[in-house]
Amino acid sequence: MITGPMFSGKSEELIRRLKRARIARQRVACFKPDIDLRYHRTAIASHSSLTHDASAVTTVEDLRAALFPQLDQVEVIGVDEVQFFSDAIVTLSVELVHLGKRIVMAGLDTTFTAEPFGPVPDLMAIADEVTKLSAVCMVCGAPAIHTQRLGQSQELVVVGAAGLYEARCRAHFHPWADEDGSEQLELPSAR
Ligand SMILES: [Zn+2]
């Protein structure tokens, strides 16, 4: 499990690991929720423009339906932006591990109100290994563990949208109000 705030290099780290698996001649399948429209529809992408082919799926059931027909040919499964999937991703992960698969997932640990995000806390708890990355505070340059929402965007889950979110340290993170003091909105429901 690779986690941390936005701009901490989670997708980059996921891509790095998947590429290493391919160098080791392991076959890789990669998925992302179709909510992630950053840069590519059929790839995961990091802010630093690394990419890896990925299938966009709407729900965990869709992921299962896309994966299982090719499961015999797959050794490593990557999932990006895993926070947007429902808790069913936890059960699926356990099932896949028991089938001998290696799963590498990346996702936000907390929302922009600093709440644990979707299935990520459970995935962190059961993972063999957790890598928690930090970003750099856009105000002071200190290590940042929070994602600050800027402005009043109604688009709650715009992924990778530069200008709508910033990484912030604890001192410069203001979870309960936007920079202009307005209240934040509810999170979208999981898929
Ligand atoms: Zn700071």
Boltz pocket constraint, residues with backbone or C-beta under 6 A from the ligand:
constraints:
  - pocket:
      binder: B
      contacts: [[A, 137], [A, 138], [A, 139], [A, 140], [A, 141], [A, 142], [A, 168], [A, 169], [A, 170], [A, 171], [A, 172]]
      max_distance: 6.0
